[in-house]
Amino acid sequence: MRAVVLDEDDTVGVKGASSRGICYAQKSLEIFERLGIYERIRAKGITWSVGRTFSGAEEVYTFNLQDDSASEQPPFVNLQQFYLEWFLVDRIMELDCTDLRWKSRVTKVDNDADAVVVEVETPAGRYALEAEWFIDATGANSRIREAMGLEVNPSRSTDRWCITDVRFTKPFPTQRWTWVDAPFNEGRAVWQHLMADDVWRLDYQMAEDCDPEAISKPEVAGERLRAQLGPDVDFEFVWIGPYQYRDHLLETFRVGRTLFIGDSAHVVSPFGARGGNNGIQDAANLGWKLALVLAGEAGDELLDSYHAERHPAAVENLTVCRRTARFLAPRSRAEHRIRRAVCTLAKRHEFARKLANTGRMAQANAYPPSRWAKDGARSVQNVAEGGTTLMRSLAGGTRFLGLAIGADAASLARLDELAALFPIDFRGIDASGPLARHLGAAAGTVVVVRPDAYVAATLVEATPEAVAAAMRDAVGADERARLAAVA
Ligand SMILES: Cc1cc2nc3c(=O)[nH]c(=O)nc-3n(C[C@H](O)[C@H](O)[C@H](O)COP(=O)(O)OP(=O)(O)OC[C@H]3O[C@@H](n4cnc5c(N)ncnc54)[C@H](O)[C@@H]3O)c2cc1C
């Protein structure tokens, strides 16, 4: 689908800042595999799966996210956000169907019933652009959202942090280390992650009444590093910067012909890497729906399912991140006492380790039941089978995949006839293979997978009629019937 992307800036990443987002989760990496940039991300970034949590000088808890994964992609890759944005821009240019316009600020949006008129300001002057659909991806401080008078119910935390991006001469293990209450940081939290180019990202929790300018001075940041790693530690600074977080949630992700994605729609605290990863999942959820609507293969009501699925996902992320923020910055004596008890017990007892909350890492959210997915929709991992992977099979981006478990050639041929009526292709799957195992599906079943790698339906009675009914639901029954009648 042809699109115009307008960016008021002319660079990738945040101006002047080194790292912002760093941890990219498996679902995002699978989406990047489909988009054709995963290999570049893997080659440049740092793959990790082990996270270790400390309280005081003792380790309280370790996780290995690799343990139960069936995916071709690892649980996480760490990479500075500007690299990720750079690779995406390169790919957009390579695919050559998007008109990418830098130094183009959107100043006004008229969201009419038939079209959206966008006013654009550039160094060469102003102009108006008419579009069928408009996606606001202008981030946390979206002026477009504000101009539409939409409420986001923001809440700002008083918790303060300082990022120190640094290169050491001595190598560290490639693991995510976190301290709930580090003895070398006056009993406050610390994060430690390796990123690309041998740069370590250290996040130090600061006193709430600290002076952000003072804590970011190189000599002060150097003292913190020496307190942590000893007086002789050898390092060079890459970037230092303070931050304070806030969260917000837009009440509706669709207003007529305008759709809100990423930080414009929802912002969470950075614990658990749920911000950028969920913006990426928003885009994957919306992309195929918009493409089907533009191609005339679905009615525009399908776009309501974007809100129906991604809004509850944002609520879940907000809840999870708020809990972590409370664990890291307790607000009352009772919360302090509970945290102390959890950390003490976690050193000896398994049950308490689950309560030590230094960040519940981003996952693919399951979607609730809706008219488009009667039983809800759950994500499928990128399993490799038959010389390909699920994501490569979905690479076109707009067609569903009917995985016919243990199907013979005759039943596959019958199902194939549906490919002319609906955006779906079928593939026979080995009933004892890794994909059937991952899906938990027995021979004779057809699993209908959406272009964003979510299961739309699992049909044990896998007749072509049942698959057609599932497809009518997934793309919007009424609209499909109407479109068929028009055709
Ligand atoms: C300290 C920190 C750590 C984080 N760590 C992680 C992490 O590890 N993993 C993770 O997934 N996320 C992380 N995040 C969150 C992540 O950085 C954001 O969620 C993500 O950048 C949001 O992407 P976005 O595209 O929605 O918005 P943005 O990245 O803010 O992009 C907005 C874009 O819109 C453009 N723009 C703005 N206004 C206009 C206009 N009027 N007209 C035209 N263009 C406009 C801007 O130039 C910019 O390009 C972290 C954030 C912080 C602050």
The ligand as an SDF file (V2000), in Angstrom:
LIG
                    3D

 53 58  0  0  0  0  0  0  0  0999 V2000
   14.6310    5.9790   29.2980 C   0  0  0  0  0  0  0  0  0  0  0  0
   13.7440    5.2240   28.3810 C   0  0  0  0  0  0  0  0  0  0  0  0
   13.9770    3.8620   28.1740 C   0  0  0  0  0  0  0  0  0  0  0  0
   13.1640    3.1200   27.3360 C   0  0  0  0  0  0  0  0  0  0  0  0
   13.4350    1.8010   27.1150 N   0  0  0  0  0  0  0  0  0  0  0  0
   12.6880    1.0810   26.2700 C   0  0  0  0  0  0  0  0  0  0  0  0
   13.0270   -0.2550   25.9290 C   0  0  0  0  0  0  0  0  0  0  0  0
   14.0280   -0.7930   26.3870 O   0  0  0  0  0  0  0  0  0  0  0  0
   12.2250   -0.9230   25.0680 N   0  0  0  0  0  0  0  0  0  0  0  0
   11.1260   -0.3390   24.5310 C   0  0  0  0  0  0  0  0  0  0  0  0
   10.4300   -1.0100   23.7800 O   0  0  0  0  0  0  0  0  0  0  0  0
   10.7950    0.9500   24.7870 N   0  0  0  0  0  0  0  0  0  0  0  0
   11.5500    1.6640   25.6340 C   0  0  0  0  0  0  0  0  0  0  0  0
   11.2540    2.9880   25.8590 N   0  0  0  0  0  0  0  0  0  0  0  0
   10.0690    3.5850   25.2260 C   0  0  0  0  0  0  0  0  0  0  0  0
   10.2900    3.9420   23.7520 C   0  0  0  0  0  0  0  0  0  0  0  0
   11.4380    4.7460   23.6060 O   0  0  0  0  0  0  0  0  0  0  0  0
    9.0430    4.6570   23.2220 C   0  0  0  0  0  0  0  0  0  0  0  0
    7.9080    3.9250   23.6150 O   0  0  0  0  0  0  0  0  0  0  0  0
    9.0460    4.7950   21.6980 C   0  0  0  0  0  0  0  0  0  0  0  0
   10.0790    5.6270   21.2440 O   0  0  0  0  0  0  0  0  0  0  0  0
    7.7100    5.3500   21.1950 C   0  0  0  0  0  0  0  0  0  0  0  0
    7.7500    5.3680   19.8080 O   0  0  0  0  0  0  0  0  0  0  0  0
    6.7670    6.2950   18.9790 P   0  0  0  0  0  0  0  0  0  0  0  0
    7.1410    6.0620   17.5540 O   0  0  0  0  0  0  0  0  0  0  0  0
    5.3700    6.0670   19.3980 O   0  0  0  0  0  0  0  0  0  0  0  0
    7.1230    7.7860   19.3990 O   0  0  0  0  0  0  0  0  0  0  0  0
    8.4990    8.5920   19.2460 P   0  0  0  0  0  0  0  0  0  0  0  0
    9.6630    7.6520   19.2860 O   0  0  0  0  0  0  0  0  0  0  0  0
    8.4370    9.6740   20.2520 O   0  0  0  0  0  0  0  0  0  0  0  0
    8.4440    9.1940   17.7750 O   0  0  0  0  0  0  0  0  0  0  0  0
    7.6080   10.2750   17.4450 C   0  0  0  0  0  0  0  0  0  0  0  0
    7.9920   10.7740   16.0680 C   0  0  0  0  0  0  0  0  0  0  0  0
    7.0430   11.7420   15.6400 O   0  0  0  0  0  0  0  0  0  0  0  0
    7.7250   12.8810   15.1190 C   0  0  0  0  0  0  0  0  0  0  0  0
    6.8080   14.0270   15.3280 N   0  0  0  0  0  0  0  0  0  0  0  0
    6.3620   14.5470   16.4930 C   0  0  0  0  0  0  0  0  0  0  0  0
    5.4840   15.5360   16.2790 N   0  0  0  0  0  0  0  0  0  0  0  0
    5.3410   15.6360   14.9430 C   0  0  0  0  0  0  0  0  0  0  0  0
    4.5370   16.4540   14.0890 C   0  0  0  0  0  0  0  0  0  0  0  0
    3.6670   17.3650   14.5590 N   0  0  0  0  0  0  0  0  0  0  0  0
    4.6470   16.2820   12.7440 N   0  0  0  0  0  0  0  0  0  0  0  0
    5.4950   15.3640   12.2160 C   0  0  0  0  0  0  0  0  0  0  0  0
    6.2690   14.5550   12.9880 N   0  0  0  0  0  0  0  0  0  0  0  0
    6.1790   14.6800   14.3290 C   0  0  0  0  0  0  0  0  0  0  0  0
    9.0470   12.9480   15.8850 C   0  0  0  0  0  0  0  0  0  0  0  0
   10.0400   13.6330   15.1490 O   0  0  0  0  0  0  0  0  0  0  0  0
    9.3770   11.4510   16.0070 C   0  0  0  0  0  0  0  0  0  0  0  0
   10.0560   10.9720   14.8810 O   0  0  0  0  0  0  0  0  0  0  0  0
   12.0670    3.7500   26.6950 C   0  0  0  0  0  0  0  0  0  0  0  0
   11.8380    5.1280   26.8760 C   0  0  0  0  0  0  0  0  0  0  0  0
   12.6660    5.8550   27.7070 C   0  0  0  0  0  0  0  0  0  0  0  0
   12.4080    7.3250   27.8790 C   0  0  0  0  0  0  0  0  0  0  0  0
  1  2  1  0
  2  3  1  0
  2 52  2  0
  3  4  2  0
  4  5  1  0
  4 50  1  0
  5  6  2  0
  6  7  1  0
  6 13  1  0
  7  8  2  0
  7  9  1  0
  9 10  1  0
 10 11  2  0
 10 12  1  0
 12 13  2  0
 13 14  1  0
 14 15  1  0
 14 50  1  0
 15 16  1  0
 16 17  1  0
 16 18  1  0
 18 19  1  0
 18 20  1  0
 20 21  1  0
 20 22  1  0
 22 23  1  0
 23 24  1  0
 24 25  2  0
 24 26  1  0
 24 27  1  0
 27 28  1  0
 28 29  2  0
 28 30  1  0
 28 31  1  0
 31 32  1  0
 32 33  1  0
 33 34  1  0
 33 48  1  0
 34 35  1  0
 35 36  1  0
 35 46  1  0
 36 37  1  0
 36 45  1  0
 37 38  2  0
 38 39  1  0
 39 40  1  0
 39 45  2  0
 40 41  1  0
 40 42  2  0
 42 43  1  0
 43 44  2  0
 44 45  1  0
 46 47  1  0
 46 48  1  0
 48 49  1  0
 50 51  2  0
 51 52  1  0
 52 53  1  0
M  END
$$$$
